Amino acid sequence: MKKRILQFIGSFHQGGSERQATALSCALKSEGTHEIYVATLNNDGVLRAGMDAAGFTEIPTFPLTSFFNANFVRQVRSCAAYLKENKIDLVHTHDFYTNVFGMAAASLAGVEAKVASKRETGGMRSRSQDFVEKLAFGRADAIVANSIAVRDHLTARGISSDKINVIYNGLDLSRFESAEISRDKFGLPKNENIRFVTIVANLRHAVKNVPMFLRVAKCVADSVPKTHFVIAGEGELEAKLKEFAVELGIDKKVHFIGRCSDVPGLLSTSSVCVLTSTAEGFSNSILEYMAARKPVIATDVGGAAEAVVEGETGYLVESDDDAKMEERLVELLNDDAKATVFGNAGREIVREKFSNDAQLRNTMRLYNSLLNR
């Protein structure tokens, strides 16, 4: 008999957690074993259109202003009533805010199975937020961690390892099969002699450490003058980062292109891709780089080492080790053959370990184990 499963998504903006949650929801619905519902805290965002196309036309919204006011209590009660009315058997929450809200509502409604998620290690949450989320994890029957690094982070915080299930992020490889190479689309220079080094990262959190990218860009530009640098992402830090590029004297070679709706197309124009974060759970950007057959140079944080194979698909460097990242970038920019080998090897790893099919299969296995207890 089909069970009723609700996916609780924070919003439909184009963040990593949101993209993973919406893609999983659509895959579960298409797979057809269970009835899939979706709820949200914020119904805005570019990903909403894709949910409509997949048949999620009615998505209840439970807007929050705080975890500590009367509105939170009202919304939890309203959500619990919705869960009871629709006889939801399993609730799966996908980020910090939905973990806290969704676990409270599901517990109040007496939902049979509750699954929370964790996609980050450190540097994103305050001490009070960590405390509140730990309470939410206590209500969950299972927790999905998207990397071994995240699992270890949770156990170090005192979360029972018996609850934690490592299910890696999934990626739709078909998006990268027919990417169009078009520099015009992204406002990039047309000169074919220019090589692009790209980072895809939101500019809302300092943990992404984009200043490291700019410092390295300054050094690489001196060594390989025909290199330009692309930053794809949006957020409140953008203005300060642009000022820093001016201070470094590389503003003419650094291209801030904002939110990118065509990541495969952007990566097709790139020679090498990087990640400079000081902390991560498991980076969607790394998977996208590898799916696009690009060599990766990433800081060795979070689950980076679970995707990037040192010396085979790219290189790992310590956080804020500008000199080592510069050295590795210059090496790959000057060795097209090695860059191609690394890129092809990365694509195969994504196909084998990080496909949407693998994520769907592992998620269904978890759901069924909880629903058949």
For each residue, the residues with C-beta under 8 A, 3 or more apart:
1:
2: 33 34 35
3: 34 35 89 90 367 371
4: 34 35 37 86 87 88 89 90
5: 28 34 35 36 37 88 89 90 91 92 367
6: 36 37 38 39 83 86 88 90 91 92
7: 21 24 25 28 36 37 38 39 92 94
8: 38 39 40 91 92 93 94 98 101 102
9: 12 18 21 22 25 38 39 40 94 98
10: 17 18 21 40 41 42 94 95 97 98
11: 15 18 40 41 42 43 44 45
12: 9 18 22 40 42 43 44 45 46 47 48 51
13: 18 42 44 45 46 47
14: 18 19 45 46 47 259 261
15: 11 18 19 202
16: 19 20 119 169 283 284 285
17: 10 20 21 94 95 117 119
18: 9 10 11 12 13 14 15 21 22 45 47 94 95
19: 14 15 16 22 23 47 284
20: 16 17 23 24 94 119 146 169 170 284
21: 7 9 10 17 18 24 25 94 95
22: 9 12 18 19 25 26 47 50 51
23: 19 20 26 27 170 172 356
24: 7 20 21 27 28 170 359 360 363
25: 7 9 21 22 28 29 36 38 51 54 56
26: 22 23 29 30 50 51 54 56
27: 23 24 30 31 170 356 359 360
28: 5 7 24 25 31 33 34 36 360 363 364
29: 25 26 32 36 54 55 56
30: 26 27 54
31: 27 28 360 364
32: 29
33: 2 28 364
34: 2 3 4 5 28 367
35: 2 3 4 5
36: 5 6 7 25 28 29
37: 4 5 6 7 86 88
38: 6 7 8 9 25 51 56 59
39: 6 7 8 9 59 60 61 62 79 82 102
40: 8 9 10 11 12 43 59 60 61 62
41: 10 11 61 62 63 64 97 98 101
42: 10 11 12 13 45 61 63
43: 11 12 40 48 59 61
44: 11 12 13 48
45: 11 12 13 14 18 42 48
46: 12 13 14 49 261
47: 12 13 14 18 19 22 50 51
48: 12 43 44 45 51 52
49: 46 52 53
50: 22 26 47 53 54
51: 12 22 25 26 38 47 48 54 56 59
52: 48 49 55 56 57
53: 49 50
54: 25 26 29 30 50 51
55: 29 52
56: 25 26 29 38 51 52 59
57: 52
58:
59: 38 39 40 43 51 56
60: 39 40 79 82
61: 39 40 41 42 43
62: 39 40 41 75 76 78 79 101 105
63: 41 42 71 75
64: 41 67 71 72 75 97 101
65: 69 71 72
66: 69 71 72
67: 64 72 100 101 132
68: 72
69: 65 66 72 73
70: 73 74
71: 63 64 65 66 74 75
72: 64 65 66 67 68 69 75 76 101
73: 69 70 76 77
74: 70 71 77 78
75: 62 63 64 71 72 78 79 101
76: 62 72 73 79 80 101 104 105 108
77: 73 74 80 81 108
78: 62 74 75 81 82
79: 39 60 62 75 76 82 83 101 102 105 109
80: 76 77 83 84 105 106 108 109
81: 77 78 84 85 109
82: 39 60 78 79 85 86
83: 6 79 80 86 88 91 105 106 109 111
84: 80 81 87 88 109 110
85: 81 82
86: 4 6 37 82 83
87: 4 84
88: 4 5 6 37 83 84 91 106 109 111
89: 3 4 5 111 112 113 371
90: 3 4 5 6 111 112 113 114 115 367 370 371
91: 5 6 8 83 88 102 103 105 106 111 113 114 115
92: 5 6 7 8 115 116 117 144 367
93: 8 98 99 101 102 103 115 116 117 136
94: 7 8 9 10 17 18 20 21 98 99 117 119
95: 10 17 18 21 98 99 117 119
96: 99 100 124 125 129 133
97: 10 41 64 100 101
98: 8 9 10 41 93 94 95 101 102
99: 93 94 95 96 102 103 116 117 118 133 136 137 140
100: 67 96 97 103 104 132 133 135 136
101: 8 41 62 64 67 72 75 76 79 93 97 98 104 105
102: 8 39 79 91 93 98 99 105 106 114 116
103: 91 93 99 100 106 107 114 116 136 137 139 140
104: 76 100 101 107 108 136 139
105: 62 76 79 80 83 91 101 102 108 109
106: 80 83 88 91 102 103 109 111 114 139
107: 103 104 110 111 114 139
108: 76 77 80 104 105
109: 79 80 81 83 84 88 105 106
110: 84 107
111: 83 88 89 90 91 106 107 114
112: 89 90 370 371
113: 89 90 91 141 142 367 370 371 373
114: 90 91 102 103 106 107 111 139 140 141 142
115: 90 91 92 93 140 141 142 143 144 366 367 370
116: 92 93 99 102 103 136 137 139 140 142 143 144
117: 17 92 93 94 95 99 143 144 145 146
118: 99 137 143 144 145 146 150 153 154 281
119: 16 17 20 94 95 145 146 150 169 281 282
120: 123 124 125 150 279 280 281 302
121: 149 150 153 279 280 281 301 302
122: 125 153 279
123: 120 205 206 207 278 279
124: 96 120 205 207 279
125: 96 120 122 129 130 133
126: 129 130
127: 130 131
128: 131 132
129: 96 125 126 132 133
130: 125 126 127 133 134 157
131: 127 128 134 135
132: 67 100 128 129 135 136
133: 96 99 100 125 129 130 136 137
134: 130 131 137 138 157 158 159
135: 100 131 132 138 139
136: 93 99 100 103 104 116 132 133 139 140
137: 99 103 116 118 133 134 140 143 154 159 163
138: 134 135
139: 103 104 106 107 114 116 135 136
140: 99 103 114 115 116 136 137 143 163
141: 113 114 115 163 370
142: 113 114 115 116 163 164 165 366 370
143: 115 116 117 118 137 140 154 159 163 164 165
144: 92 115 116 117 118 165 166 167 363 366
145: 117 118 119 148 150 151 154 164 165 166 167 281
146: 20 117 118 119 150 166 167 168 169 281 282 303
147: 150 151 166 168 281 282 302 303 306
148: 145 151 152 166 303 306
149: 121 152 153 280 281 282 301 302 303 305 306
150: 118 119 120 121 145 146 147 153 154 166 281 282 302 303
151: 145 147 148 154 155 161 164 166
152: 148 149 155 156
153: 118 121 122 149 150 156 157
154: 118 137 143 145 150 151 157 159 164
155: 151 152 158 159 160 161 164
156: 152 153
157: 130 134 153 154
158: 134 155
159: 134 137 143 154 155 163 164
160: 155 163 164
161: 151 155 164
162:
163: 137 140 141 142 143 159 160
164: 142 143 145 151 154 155 159 160 161
165: 142 143 144 145 362 366
166: 144 145 146 147 148 150 151
167: 144 145 146 359 362 363 366
168: 146 147 282 306 353 354 358 359 362
169: 16 20 119 146 282 284 287 354 359
170: 20 23 24 27 354 355 356 357 358 359 360
171: 284 287 288 291 350 354 355 356
172: 23 175 356
173: 176 177 291 350 351 355 356
174: 177
175: 172 179 263 264 291
176: 173 179 264 267 288 291 292 293
177: 173 174
178:
179: 175 176 262 264 265 267 268 292
180: 185 265 268
181: 265 268 269
182: 185 186 265 269
183: 186 188 189 190 269
184: 187 188 190
185: 180 182 262 265
186: 182 183 230 255 257 260 265 266 269
187: 184 255 257
188: 183 184 194 196 228 230 255 257 269
189: 183 194 228
190: 183 184
191: 194
192:
193: 226
194: 188 189 191 226 227 228
195: 224 226 227 228 271 272 333
196: 188 227 228 229 230 269 270 271
197: 217 220 227 228 229 230 270 271 272 273 274 329 333
198: 229 230 231 232 266 267 269 270 272 273 274 294
199: 210 213 229 230 231 232 233 273 274 275 276 285
200: 232 233 260 263 266 273 285 288 289
201: 208 210 231 232 233 275 276 277 285
202: 15 205 208 233 234 235
203: 208 210 231 233 234 235 236 237 238 241
204: 234 235 236 237
205: 123 124 202 208 235 237
206: 123 209 237
207: 123 124 277 278 279 280
208: 201 202 203 205 233 276 277
209: 206 212 213 276 277 278 299 319 320
210: 199 201 203 213 214 231 237 241 276
211: 214 215 241 244
212: 209 215 216 276 299 319 320 322 325
213: 199 209 210 216 217 229 231 274 276
214: 210 211 217 218 229 241 244 245 248 250 254
215: 211 212 218 219 248 322
216: 212 213 219 220 274 276 322 325 326 329
217: 197 213 214 220 221 227 229 245 248 250 253 254
218: 214 215 221 222 248 249 250
219: 215 216 222 223 322 323 326
220: 197 216 217 223 224 227 229 326 329 330 333
221: 217 218 224 225 227 229 250 253
222: 218 219 225
223: 219 220 326 330
224: 195 220 221 227 329 330 333 334
225: 221 222
226: 193 194 195
227: 194 195 196 197 217 220 221 224 253 333
228: 188 189 194 195 196 197 253 254 255
229: 196 197 198 199 213 214 217 220 221 250 253 254 255
230: 186 188 196 197 198 199 254 255 257 266 270
231: 198 199 201 203 210 213 241 254 255 256 257
232: 198 199 200 201 257 258 259 260 263 266
233: 199 200 201 202 203 208 258 259 260
234: 202 203 204 238 258 259
235: 202 203 204 205 238
236: 203 204 239
237: 203 204 205 206 210 240 241
238: 203 234 235 241 242 256
239: 236 242 243
240: 237 243 244
241: 203 210 211 214 231 237 238 244 245 256
242: 238 239 245 246 251 256
243: 239 240 246 247
244: 211 214 240 241 247 248
245: 214 217 241 242 248 250 251 254
246: 242 243 249 251
247: 243 244
248: 214 215 217 218 244 245 251
249: 218 246
250: 214 217 218 221 229 245 253 254
251: 242 245 246 248 254
252:
253: 217 221 227 228 229 250
254: 214 217 228 229 230 231 245 250 251
255: 186 187 188 228 229 230 231
256: 231 238 241 242
257: 186 187 188 230 231 232 260 266
258: 232 233 234
259: 14 232 233 234
260: 186 200 232 233 257 263 266
261: 14 46
262: 179 185 265 266
263: 175 200 232 260 266 267 288
264: 175 176 179 267 268 288 291 292
265: 179 180 181 182 185 186 262 268 269
266: 186 198 200 230 232 257 260 262 263 269 270
267: 176 179 198 263 264 270 273 288 289 292 294
268: 179 180 181 264 265 292
269: 181 182 183 186 188 196 198 265 266
270: 196 197 198 230 266 267 273 292 294
271: 195 196 197 294 332 333 339
272: 195 197 198 294 295 296 297 329 332 333 339
273: 197 198 199 200 267 270 285 289 292 294 295 296 297
274: 197 198 199 213 216 296 297 298 325 329
275: 199 201 280 283 285 286 296 297 298 299 304
276: 199 201 208 209 210 212 213 216 298 299 319 325
277: 201 207 208 209 280 283 298 299 301 302 319
278: 123 207 209 299 301 319 320
279: 120 121 122 123 124 207 301 302
280: 120 121 149 207 275 277 283 301 302 303 304
281: 118 119 120 121 145 146 147 149 150 302 303
282: 119 146 147 149 150 168 169 286 302 303 306 307
283: 16 275 277 280 286 287 298 302 303 304 307
284: 16 19 20 169 171 287 288
285: 16 199 200 201 273 275 288 289
286: 275 282 283 289 290 296 298 304 307 308
287: 169 171 283 284 290 291 307 350 354
288: 171 176 200 263 264 267 284 285 291 292
289: 200 267 273 285 286 292 294 296 346
290: 286 287 293 294 296 307 308 313 343 346 347 349 350
291: 171 173 175 176 264 287 288 346 347 350
292: 176 179 264 267 268 270 273 288 289 343 347
293: 176 290 340 343 344 346 347
294: 198 267 270 271 272 273 289 290 339 343 346
295: 272 273 313 314 332 338 339 342 343 346
296: 272 273 274 275 286 289 290 308 313 314 315 342 346
297: 272 273 274 275 314 315 316 317 325 328 329 332
298: 274 275 276 277 283 286 301 304 308 314 315 316 317
299: 209 212 275 276 277 278 304 316 317 318 319 320 321 325
300: 304 305 316 317 318 319
301: 121 149 277 278 279 280 298 304 319
302: 120 121 147 149 150 277 279 280 281 282 283
303: 146 147 148 149 150 280 281 282 283 306 307
304: 275 280 283 286 298 299 300 301 307 308 316
305: 149 300 308 310 316
306: 147 148 149 168 282 303
307: 282 283 286 287 290 303 304 313 349 350 353 354
308: 286 290 296 298 304 305 313 314 315 316 346
309: 312 313 314 345 349
310: 305 314 315 316
311: 315
312: 309 342 345
313: 290 295 296 307 308 309 342 343 345 346 349
314: 295 296 297 298 308 309 310 342 346
315: 296 297 298 308 310 311 328
316: 297 298 299 300 304 305 308 310
317: 297 298 299 300 321 324 325 328
318: 299 300 321 324
319: 209 212 276 277 278 299 300 301
320: 209 212 278 299
321: 299 317 318 324 325
322: 212 215 216 219 325 326
323: 219 326 327
324: 317 318 321 327 328
325: 212 216 274 276 297 299 317 321 322 328 329
326: 216 219 220 223 322 323 329 330
327: 323 324 330 331
328: 297 315 317 324 325 331 332
329: 197 216 220 224 272 274 297 325 326 332 333
330: 220 223 224 326 327 333 334
331: 327 328 334 335 338
332: 271 272 295 297 328 329 335 338 339 342
333: 195 197 220 224 227 271 272 329 330 339
334: 224 330 331
335: 331 332 338 339
336: 339 340
337: 340 341
338: 295 331 332 335 341 342
339: 271 272 294 295 332 333 335 336 342 343
340: 293 336 337 343 344
341: 337 338 344 345
342: 295 296 312 313 314 332 338 339 345 346
343: 290 292 293 294 295 313 339 340 346 347
344: 293 340 341 347 348
345: 309 312 313 341 342 348 349
346: 289 290 291 293 294 295 296 308 313 314 342 343 349 350
347: 290 291 292 293 343 344 350 351
348: 344 345 351 352
349: 290 307 309 313 345 346 352 353 354
350: 171 173 287 290 291 307 346 347 353 354 355
351: 173 347 348 354 355
352: 348 349 355
353: 168 307 349 350 358
354: 168 169 170 171 287 307 349 350 351 358 359
355: 170 171 173 350 351 352 358 359
356: 23 27 170 171 172 173 359 360
357: 170 360 361
358: 168 170 353 354 355 361 362
359: 24 27 167 168 169 170 354 355 356 362 363
360: 24 27 28 31 170 356 357 363 364
361: 357 358 364 365
362: 165 167 168 358 359 365 366
363: 24 28 144 167 359 360 366 367
364: 28 31 33 360 361 367 368
365: 361 362 368 369
366: 115 142 144 165 167 362 363 369 370
367: 3 5 34 90 92 113 115 363 364 370 371
368: 364 365 371 372
369: 365 366 372 373
370: 90 112 113 115 141 142 366 367 373
371: 3 89 90 112 113 367 368
372: 368 369
373: 113 369 370
